[in-house]
Amino acid sequence: MLKGHQSWVFTNRPMITATGVTGGPFEANGNLANDFDLLFEDLWMGKESYEKAHRHLLEEAIKRALDKRNLEKEQIQFLFAGDLINQITPTSFAARTMQIPYFGLFGACSTSMEGLALASFVVNYQGAKNVLTGASSHNAAVEKQFRYPTEYGGQKPPTAQWTVTGAGVAIIQPNEPGQLFPVTTSATIGKVVDMGLTDPFNMGGAMAPAAADTIMAHFRDLQLDPSHYDLIVTGDLGRVGHDSAFELINKSGLQMERKQFQDCGLLIYKNNQPVQAGASGAGCSATVLYGHLLNQLKKGIYKRILVVATGALLSPLSFQQNESIPCIAHAVAIEMNQEKG
């Protein structure tokens, strides 16, 4: 059901019944290592290129989600997924392997919530019974495309962020009352926001206004107060963008507590890891949500969360042509399913 101008309410409360979360060696040394299903010891993962390793990350995440739910890939009606590489080839090649009807998505680092919103919409309106959705990134593959190959040893400023090597996927199914799974209850689809920033080493600063815009739209459309959620978490704003978004939201008149507002890019790594301003990448919010945050929901630490994945919609070509950085954010609300009675 459409609510307000840009939000959906999922009256049938689709369930997130299984997840698969994979990561690389840097993530294995991070804060959330125990929330991953599989962690690789090196970035090559036994493949000939980083791009092929990227594809392998996603394939393994999908296999683990299917195994947890005891489903065969032939039982999945649709796959909604994407990544950051040109023409989203790692995801498309993984879809070739899986042979699941496929919607390829590009929302940059907002792809995880773009996919979850669309998958929830399809299941909510009986368009499918079993849908897979997810997002992924690979540090060496992405850095090679958007900045320099890591072997080049280029120095990064303090505002730069570290691209997560990881894939997070989820299986979305119709609600069954009494089944204690996380459910999606609403989604807000963001608009493209461009404040004229041009620095590709300050993605957090560029994306912060888009995150704030979507969060404000969510509460306006659904006529809610921020206190409705135990946690509002952005995708990968890092330290710079997280502070900026918090300031923008509070200046808008929404009163949100600092401890209530977190960022996946600040949760995934330890303080002593050399990540400058924090983490980024399409796999950042995907791995943190489908691993750590859903585990926190299941333990009862949180009752309701709003996940707002943010994306910078630039390309190497647009940067070379001196274009500014258009950004977007998509939000999905998640809580635990209601018990019987």
N, C-alpha and C positions, 0 to 999 in steps of 0.2 A: 504494500500500500504506500502510495506517495504521501509524504507528510511535509508540509511546507513547500519550499521551492526546490530543494536538492537532496532530500533525504527519503529513504525507504524504511518502513517499519515491517519487520518480518513476523507477521502474526502467527505463523506456524512454527517459529523458533527452530530452524534447522540445526541439527546437531553436528559437532565436530567429533567424530567417533574414533579417529585414529590419526596419528601424525608420524612423520619420518623426518629426522633432523640429522644432517651430516656436516662435518667441518674438517678443517685442516690443522696443521701443527700449531699455528698461532692460537687458534681457538682452544686447542687442547691445554694450553697454558693459561687460559683466561679464567674469569670469574665463574662462568657457567658451564664448564666442561662436563659436569655430571648430568646436565640436561640434554646432552647430545646422544643420539643412538649409535653413531659411528664417527670416529675421529681418525683421520689419516695421518701418518707419520711424516709425510713430505708432500710438497705441492704438486709433484708429478703424478702421484697416485698410480704408478705403473703404466702411464700412458706416454705417447710420443710428443705431446704438446700440452701446454696449459689449457688450451681450449677444449681438448679432448678430456682432460682431467675435470674440467668444469662440467661437461656433459655427464661424466661418471658420477660426480657428486649428486646430481639431480636424479639420475637413474637409481642410485642406491637409496636415496631418501624415499622415492616412490615405492621401491620394493619393500622397504621396512614398514611403511604405512599399510601396504596391502597385506603383509604377513600378520601385522597386529590385528587386523580386522578379519583375517582368514578369507580374503577376497582374491579372486583371480583378476588379472588386468582386463580380461574380456567382460567382466561384470561392471566395469566403470563406463558410464555413458559419455562423460566429457572430461577433458583436462583443460584448465585455465592456468596458464603459467607464462613466465617470461624472465628475461635477464637483461644485462647491460651491453652485451656484445652486439656489434653491427648485425642487423637482421635477426637478432635473437637466435643465432644458429645453435648454441649449446642446447637450448630448450627444444628447438625444433628437431634436432637430431635425437634427443632423448625421446621425444614424441614418436619419431620414426621407429625407435627401438621398441617402445611400449605398444604401438599400434592402437592407441586410444584416440577417439575423435577429439580434435584439438583446436582450442582457441589460443593463438599466440598473442600475448599481451606485451606492450611496452609502455610502462609508466615510470621508467627508471627505478629509483629506489622506493617508489610508491606502489610497485607492482604487487606486492604481497597482499595489501588490503584491497586493491583494485580487483584482484582475483577472488578474494574471499567474499567481497560484496556481490560480485556477479554470480559466483557459485551459489551463494545463499539465496539470491533472487530466483535463480533457476529451480532450486530445490523447493523453495517456499511455495512456488506456483506450480508444483508437480511437473516441471519440465524434465526432471530426471530423478532417479532414486539414489544413484551413487556418482558423486562428482569429486574429482581430484583438483586441488588448486595449490599453487606454490610459487616460489621465486628462489633465485640462486645467484651467486656471484663467486668469482675466483680472483684473489688479489693480484696474482701475476698476469692473468689474462686481461683484467680490466685496467690495471695500471699501464700496461703496454699500449692499450688503445687510447686512453684519455690523457695520459701524462707522458711518462717515459718507461721503457722496460726497467724492471727493478735492478737488473744487472748494470744499468747505466750509472746508478748511484747518485742520481740527482737529489739535491737537497730540497727539503720541503719546509715551508714556513709553519709557524705554530698554529695557524688556522686550518691546515690541511688535516684530512682524516684518512684512516686506514681501511681499505676495502676488505670486508669480511670474506673469507673463503668458507662458503657454507651454502647449504640448501635446506629449506624447510617446506614441507608439504603437509596437506591435511585432506582427509576424506570427509566430505559433507553429505549427510543423509537426512531423510525426513525424521521429524521428531517422534519419539515414542515416550509417552508420559511414564515417569518413574525411572527411566534410564539416566544414570548419573554421568552425563557427558556435558561438556561446555556447549552452549548454544549461542548462535548469533541472533540478536534482537533488533538491530537497526544498522543502517549505514548512511553516511553522508558522502556524496560524491563531490570532489573539489573542483574549483575553477582554476584555470591557469593564471598565476599571479607573477608579474615581472616588475621588480622595482628598479631595474636598470643596472644591477650588479653584473660585472664581467669577469671576476676573478675565479678561475676554475679551482683554485686552492682554498676557496672559502665557500664551500657548498652549504654549510650550515647557515651562514649569514644570508645567502640567497634564498634558502628554502623556508626560513623562519616565518616570513609574512604569509606564505601559502598555508603553513600549518595553523597559524593563528586564524586565518580567514575560514578554514574548514571547521575548526573547533567552535568558533563563534556561530557559524551557520548551523552546526549540529544542535547547539543549545537553543538557538532561535527557532529552528524548524520544529524541534520536538518539545519546545517549551519546558525545558529542564534547567536545573541549576547544576553547576559543577559538583556539588555535594552528592549528586545522584550516584557518582562513581567513586569507588575506593582508589582507583588509579587511572590517570590519564597519561598515556605514554606515547611519545612521538617516535618516529622510526630511526632517524639517524641525523639529528641536528647537531650533535656534538656539543661541546661546551659553549662555543660562540652562538650557535643558532638556538640552543636550548634557553639560554639566558634572554636572548632577544625575543623569542616567542612568548616566554613567560611575561615579559614586560608589556608586549603588545596586547596580550589577552587581558591583563589586569587593567591596562589603560582603557580598554573597551567597556569596562564596567562589570565584567565577570570577575567575581572574587574567587580565586583558586589558591589553595595553600601550596606552598613550595614543596612540601614533602609528598603531596598528592600528584605532583607533576614530574615525570621521569622521562628518560630517553634511552631507547635500546642501544644507541651508540655509546652511551656512558655506562651501561650495565655489563656489556659482554666481556670487556677486557679489564685487566688489573691496572692499578695506577702506575706500576713500574714497567708496563709494557710501552714501547716507544711508538705510540699511536697519535702523537700530537693532540689534536682536539677531540679525538674519539674515533668511533667506528662509522663506516658507511657501507654502501653496497646494497643491491637488491636482496642479498641473503641476510642482511643485518636484522631487519624487523622480522623476517620470516623465521629465522632460527631462534631468535629470542622469544617470539610469541609461541611458536609451535613446540618449543622446548620448555624454557624456563617459566614463562607467564602462565601457560595452561597448567603446568604442574603446581604453581602457586594457587591457582583457582581451585584445583582439585583438592588441595590440602586445606582449603578454607581460609587462606591468608587474605585473599580478595574475594569479594562477592560479585562485584561488577567492575569491568574495566572498559576503557575506550582506547582503542589502538589507532593511532593516526600516522600512517606511513607517508613519508615525504619524498618527492622525487624532483631532481633537476633535469629538465628536458633539453639539455644541450647535446651537441655532438662535436667531434673534432673539427668537422667542416664549419659548423656555425661559429665555433670559437675563432677559427682562422679568418672568418669573414667579419670579425669584430662585433658579432651579435651579443646582446645581453643574454642572461640566463633565465628563461621562463621556468617556473616551478609549479608543482601541484601537490596536493595532499588528499588522501582518502581516509575516512574514518569508519571503523566497524566497532559496534558495541557487543561485548561478550559477557555472559554470566553462566552460572551452572544451571542445569535443567531442574525443573521443579520435581520434588519427590511426590510419590503417590499420596493422595489424601491431603 
